[in-house]
Amino acid sequence: MSRQARRSGADIVWEGLSRHGVDRVFGYPGGAILPTYDALDRHPGIHHVLCRHEQGATHMADGYARASGRPGVVLATSGPGATNLVTGLGTAMMDSSPVVCITGQVPTTAMGGDAFQECDTTGVAAPVTKHAYLVREVDDLPLVLDEALTLAVSGRPGPVLVDIPKDVQNACTEAPWPDTPVRLPGSPQAELDPDTLKAALDLIESARRPVILAGHGILLSGASDELLAFAERRSIPVALTLLGKGCLPEAHPLCLGMMGMHGTAPANRAIQEADLLLAFGMRFDDRVTGNLATYAPSARKLHIDIDAAEIGKNVAVDVGIVGDLRPVLSSLLEHLAPLNDAAADAAGEWRDEIASWTRDADERDVLRRPQIDDSLLAAEVIDALFRHTGGDVINVTDVGQHQMWEAQYYPHSRPGTLVTSGGMGTMGFALPAALGVKMARPDEEVWAIAGDGGFQMTQAELATAVQEGIELKVTVINNGYLGMVRQWQEFFYDRRYLATPVLSPDFCRLAEAYGIPALRVSRREDLGPAIDRLRAHRGGPILAEFVVEQHDAVYPMVPAGADLDAMIRRPHPDPRPNPEPVRV
């Protein structure tokens, strides 16, 4: 590696980002990161997005990363600037999103002395990142940045933090960039060994009631085509995790919809009755499994994941394969025989049984019943959004009831059309993440769908939308409660609604204060025209507030720690007001 021209640590930051194709960063300046900001005008190929809060910056970078597959980069200062990143880092870590945060730190000479805005940033960030670097010498900076940007997108993607003291940013060096690609340890196996291949095929070909559990790893690997071919080869029903939605068209006859706590009854019953679970790129988290002691009691398990730590972590498996899903599924497909007559008959019987559960679930669907008054249901809002968009938009949701209604009533037909906080369940995610998604995919129609509680956590990012001129459809589902918490209080705390009624501003006037056009919808007949108006708007953000029934709940629901098929089902004939839940 030859020496390079002498330049500052601050310039090295921008050079490193440019070398990795980064053309946009999200951030908020402050004293400890100011040398790097000061160098930005010498690197005009990178656009800086000024966010209103560092948490919002991480969610924007997260949305950008999920939509582009490239690192989403954040800049923040030391102390509170850095600690404000933690929620976003945890969100990205749980959902395997490649976010790189570059933070300023007090000078090395002041570290350890409780200097103004000093914080052990790497110590705080370590549990919620793949790695956190503290750069004490400017000569180390080129290699650290190269490694950090590579690490974020390698293997199972995830967030990385680089903490750079102020004097390191100011110091100059001739240290070179690495002249060979960074090589990281722990790469998954490229090929299946023959014994593992045979064991996997034996499980699949002997099963009579199999179910595929399709997770986020399918999307990260780009393995949707392989998943579809695999399912169709053996006529295997497919249940989706929340973050797996879109990996298989939900209108496909083999798709069971979402599994888990608020999953479909057919998906959950099929899992419990299965004799084989094929877990592809999912991690058996508690919201998916329910009671582990009774989870899929008669099923053998085949688990494929790029992260070796996930194999057997929560659920014991019969065959575990560590690898990138796309090549692993391709290898299995090369050797997987089509169904013979006996197996085809068994597959038909299995599908028929599942179809009977589906008919029962359809009869309970609130949208199939006459509504007793003009109160607008949140499910109707999501259903209308689907009907008017044809499913051809990207929805970015916050966390709570509206998130689950979106998962239930908005079928996704292509990858990447649902972006949401899954593992961390981060309120305030939708608006900033949707801005990042739109910046990554400007030709897509992007909708931010939030509840009245979560929206207020990051609503200041409306200013970022205006300042950047981002064309975004913002919807606030307003039921006057912290809805999902209220639902738990209804079901499990004798309807003691403590601290869940939430006062909100006039969201339309709030939007108008930013110069954003806004409309309010509270009647069923106004749904379609409102959605059409939002879709027709051009040239910046637009907001709609949907005032919905306060006491509706998301059904079905598996109580925390209960058996996966011990679902609370929607009562009959109508859930309002304050129904007694029916446990089935």
N, C-alpha and C positions, 0 to 999 in steps of 0.2 A: 504494500500500500504506500503510494507516494504521498509526500506532504502536500498540503493544499495552501492556498492563499490564507493569510492571517485574517480571521474574522471573529466576531464576538459570539458568546454563547447564545445571545438573543437571536443573532442571524442564523446560527446553526439550527435553532428550533424551526424557523421558517423554511430553511433549506431541507431539513429532514422531512417536514410535512410535504413539501413539493416533490421530493424524490419518491414519495409513496402515493402520489396522485391526489393529495388532499387539496381541494380548491375552496373549501368553506370551513370555517370554524365558528363555534358558538361560545360566547363568553361574556365576562363582566370584569372590567379592569380594576386594579387596586395597586397600592404602593409596591408590594413585593414582586408583582409580575410586570411592573411598568416598563422596565428595560426591554422586555420582549414586545410589548405593545408599541413602544417607541420605534422598534425596528420594522414594524409592519409595512410602513410606506415604502420600504426598499424591496418589498416582495409583493408587487401588485397583482400577481396571479392568484392570490388567496383572498377571498371575501370574508370579512368578519361580520357576524350577526350579533348585535347587541341585545341580549336578553334582559329581562327585568328581574330575574332571580337566578342564582346558580343552579337550583334544582331544576328550574325550567330549561336552563341550558343543557343539562345532562339529558333530560327527556327529549329535547329537540335533537341532540346528537344521537340518541338512541333510536328515535324514529327514522332519522336520516340513515343510520347504519342498517336498520332492518329493511328499509326500502331499497337501499342501494347495494348492500353486501360489502360495502367499504367502511373503513373506520369512521365513526363520528367523533369529532375532536372538540374538546372543551378547554377553554382557558379560564383560570380563576386565580385570585390572589391568595395569600396565606390566611391563617386563622379562620374567621367566619366564612370567608369566601370558599376555602377548601372544605370546611365541615358541612357547608350547605350542599356539597356535591354528593354526600354519602347516600341519601335516599335514592338518587338517580343511579349511583354506582351499584347499590344493592339490587335495584330493579333490573339493570343490565346483566348483572351476574346471574340472577335467578333465571333469566330468560335467554341467556347465551347471546348477548348482543355486543358487538365489538366497539366499545366506546373507549377512547383514549383521553384521559384528563391530564393536562399539564398545569401544574400549580406553581406559583411563586412561593418562596420561603424566605425567612429573615436571613441576613448574611451568615455565613458559616461562623464568623467570629462572635456572633450574638446568640447562636443556637445554644440551648440549655440554660439560658439566663432569664427565661420568662420575658423575652423582649416583646414589644408591642406587636400584637397579632401573630405571635408565635404559637405554633401547634405542632404536635407530633403527627403530621399529616400521614406519613406512611404507616404509622402504628394504627391510626384510626381507619385507614383505607384497606389495610391488609386483609381483613375478613371478608370484604366485599369486592375484591379484585382478584384476577388471576395472578397478578404480581404488582407490587408497589415499589418504585425505585426512588432513592434519594441520591442525587448527583452532587457529590462534593468537589469534584475536579472537572474543570471545563474540558480537559482532554478526553474524559470518558463520555462526554455528551453525544457525539455522533453514534457510537456503538449502542448506547442505551436507547436513543430514539429509534434507531433502526430495529433494534430488538423489540421494543415496546410495540411499535406499529405492526410488526410481523406477528408477535405473540397474540395480539388482540384478535386476529382473523384466522389463526392456526388451530387445527384440531377442533375442539369444542370452543367456539368463539366466546369472548367475554371481555370485560373491562380491564384496563391497565391504567395505572397512575404513575406519572413522572413528576417528582417534586424537585424544583431547581432553586437553590438559594439565590438571592439577588446578586451577590458578588460573582457567582458562577455565570449568571447571565451577562454581567458586564465584562468578565474576563475574556481575553483573546487567546486564540490558539491556531496552530496549523494542523491540528489533528485531522487525519483523513477519514473519509467514509469507508466502511467495509467494502472491499472490492469483490466479495462473493456473497451470495444470499445467506442470511442468518439461518443456521440449522438448529432446530430445537429438539430436545429429547422427547421421547414418549410418543412418537408417531405410531398410529395404529397399523396393524398388519395389512399388507397390500393384498394378500391372497389367503383364502381359507385353506387350512390344512385338511387333508383327505378324511381324517377321522371325524373332525368337527363337521365337515360337509355332510358326511354320511349320517351322523347322528341327527343333524337338523332335518335332512330329507326324510329320515325314518319317522320322526315325529310328525311331520307334515302329512306324509302319505298314509299314515295309519289313523289320522284323526277323522272323526265323523261329525264333530260339532265344533269346528275351529272358529276363532274370532281374531281378526287382526286389530291390534291397538296402535293406531297411527298417530305419532306425536310430532313435535316441532322439528325433530331431527330430519324428518322427511323433507321439510321445506329447506332447512339449512343445507342439506346435501343435494338438493335439486333432484330428488328421486321420485317425483310424483308419477312420471310415466312408468317407472319400474314398479311402483306400488300398484298402479292400476293393472298392469300386466300380470302381476303376481296374484292379485285378488281374483281376476277373471280366469286365470289358468286353472284355479282350484275352486272357483265359485265360493270364495270365503267372504263372509260379511265383515265390514270394516267399521269400527267405532273410533271416533276422533277425540283427542284431547282438545282443550280450549285452544292452545297454540298450534294444534295440528289442523285446525279448520282451514279449508282451502287446498289441502294436499290431495284431496279426491273430490270431484264434483259431488255436491251433496244431493243432487237429483239422481245420482246413479243408483240403480236398484240394489246394489250391495252395500250402500252407505247407510249406517244406522244412526248417524248424527253424533252428537257429543255424548261422551260418557261422564260419569262421576256425580258429584253432589247435586248438580242441577242438570245433569244429562238426561237423555231421553230414557223412558222406561224400557223400551225394547233393547237399547244398548246395554243398560245395566243388567237386565235379566239375562240377556245373551251371554254376558261375561260370567255371570254366576252359574249358568247351565252349561258352559263350554267344557269340552274335554281337552282343548289346546288353546293357549293364548300365544299369539305371535306379536311380541312387543317390539315395535320398530321406532327407535328414536324417541322414546318416552321414558320417564323415570319412576313410575309407580308412586307418585306423591299421594299424600293422604286424601286430597280432594278427589282423586281418581279411584282409590281402592276402598275407602271406608274401612271397616274393621279388618285388619290384616289377618286375624285368626280365622276368619270365615270367608276370606276373599277367594273367589273362583276355586272352591274346595276340591273339585274333581278334575281340574285342568292341569295338564303339564304346561310348562312355560319355556318358550324360546325367546331370548332377549338379545337384540342387536343394538349396540350403542357405540358411539365413537369414544365415550368416556368410560374407561375401565372401572372407575370408582362407582358407577351406577349399576354395574352388573351384580346382582345379589344384595344390593344395599338395603332395600326395603322388602323385596319379595325373593324368596329362594327360587332359582331357575334350574331347569333340567339341562338346558344347553345355553351357554352364553357366548356371544361373538363380539369381540371388540373390533370395530372398524367403521369406516365411512359407509353409510347406508347404501349409497348408489352403487358402488362396485360390489358390495356384499350381496345386495339383492340381484344384481346382474349375474353374479356367480351362481346363486341359487337357481335363478330362472333357467340357466343353461342346462341344469340337470333335473329340473322339476318336471315330472311327468304330468300330462293332462289326466283328468278324471277318467277312470274306467266306469263301466256300467253300474257296478255296485256302489262305487263311491259317488257317482252322479245321483243315484237314487237317495243316498244318505244326505247329500247336499240339498236336494230338493225338499226332503222332509224337514231338514233344519231351517231352511228358508221359510217353509210354510208355517212352522211353529212361531218363528219370529214375526211373520206377517200377522198372525192372530194377536200378538202383543201390540203391534203397531196399530191395528184397528181399534183396540181398546183405548190406546193412548189418544188416537185421533178423536174419539168420542168425548174425551175429557177436555179437549182443547177449547179454551175460552173463546177463541175467535170463531168457532163453529156454532156458538150459541147465540140466540137473540140477546141483545143487550137490554137490560131493564131500564136504563135511563141514558141520558146524553153524556154521562161522565166518560171522558176519554181514557182509554187504557194505554199504558206504555207499550204493551205488545202490539196494539193497533198502529202506533206510530212507527215501530220498526217494520211491521208488515207492510204498511203503506210505502215506507222508504224503499223496501225491496221491490214492490210492484212498480213503482215509478222509475226506479233506476235499472230494473232488470238484473240486479245483482252485479252490475258492471262498474262499481266504484270501489274505492278503498275506504273502509270504515276504521277509524281509530277511536277506541272507547276508553273511558275511564273505568273505574272499578265499582261494582255494586250491582243493584238489581238491573239497571239498564244494560250493563255488560252481559248479564246472563240472558236477558230478553233478546239482545242482539244475537247472541250465540244460538238461541232457540228459533228465532223467527226471521233471521236473515241468512238463507243458505248461500254458501260461498262456492263458486264454481272454478276458481282459479287461485293459484298460490299467491300469497302476499296481499290478499284483499281484506284481511283482518289483522290489525295491529293493536295489541292490548297488553296490559301488564298482568301476567299470569302468576308466576311464582311469588312475587313480592306483594301483589295486590295493592298497587300504589295509587291512592286517590290523588287527583291533580295531574295524572299522566296525559289525558286525552288531548287537551289543547296544545301544549308545547310539542308533544310527539307528533301530532298531526301537521304542525308547521314544518317539522323536520322531514316528514314523509313527503309533503308537497314540494319542498325544496329539492328532494332527491328525485322525485318523479313528477316534474311540472306538467306533463301532458295528461296525467290522471286526474279524475275528479275525486277529491278527498273530502271526507266528512269527519268532523270531530263530534263524538257523541258522549256527552257528560251528564252526570246528575247534578242537582242543584247544590249538593254538598261538596263533591269533588271539584266542580268547576270553580268554586270560590277559592280553592287552595292555590290555583295558578292563573286566575282570571286576568292578572296584570299582563300576561303575555299577549293579550289582545293588542296592546301597544306595539309589541314586536311585529305582529301581523300587519299592522297599519304601516309601521316604519319601513318594513321590507316589501310592502305591497303584495302580500301573499293572498292569492285567491283561495279561500277556504270556506266551506259550509260548516258553521258551528251550530250545534243543537244542544239545548239544555232541557233535559227531562226533569221537570219540576213537580215533585209530589209533596213538598213542604216538610220532608223528613230526611234523615239519614236512613234511606230506605231499607238497605239490607240489614242494618243493625236493628231497625224497628221490627223487621220480620222475625229476627231471632228473639226479640223481646216478646213478640206476639206468640210464637210457638213454644218458647222455653222459659219465659220469665213472667208468665201470667199477665201479659199485656201491660207491664209497668214500663211505660214509654218515657224513661228518664234520659234526658240529654239528647234525645233524637229529634224532637221537633226543631226545625232549623229556620231561622229568619234569614231571608235572602233580600238582596236589593232588587229593585226593578231592573231585571236583566236587559230589557229593551232600552231603557234610558241609559243604563251603564254602557251598552254598546254605542248608543248615539253620542255619548260623551267622547268616545274615541273617533267619532265620525263614521261609525259602522252602521249601515242600515239594519233594521231589526223588525221582527214581527212576533206576535204572540198568538198561539193557537190553543183553544180550549174546547172546540167543538169538532166532532167527528167529521162533519161535512166540510170543514175547512182544511182537513189534512192534505188532500191531494193538491189543491191550489197552492198551499203554502210550500210544499215540497217542490212543485214546479217553479215557483218563484225563486226559491233558493238555487235551483239548478240553472236557471236562466241568468243569474247574476254574474257579472264579469267585473274584473278590475280591482278586486280586493276582497276582504272577508265580508261575510253576511251572517247574521245570527238569528236563530228562531228559538223561542221559548215555548215548549209544549207543556201545558198545565194538565197533569194527569191525575187519575184516581189515587187518593192518598193511601188507601188501606189494601191495595192489591198486593199479592205476594208472588214470588217465583216458584212455580211448581214444575215438575216434582222437586222434592228436596230430600236428600239423605242426611239425617242428623249426624253431626260430627261423631265419629267413632262407631256408628251403627253399621249393620250389614249393608252391602251395596244395594241389595234389592229390598231393603226395609224403607221404602220411600214414603214420604208424606205426599199424597196426591191431591190434586185440586178437588175441593168439595163440590157437591152438586146441590142446586143448579147454578148458583152464582156466588162468587167469593166475597161480595161486599154487603154490608160492612162487617168487619171483624168476624170472619167465619171461624167455625171450629174445624181445624185441620183434620183430615182423614188419613190415618196411618194404614198403609197396605204392605 
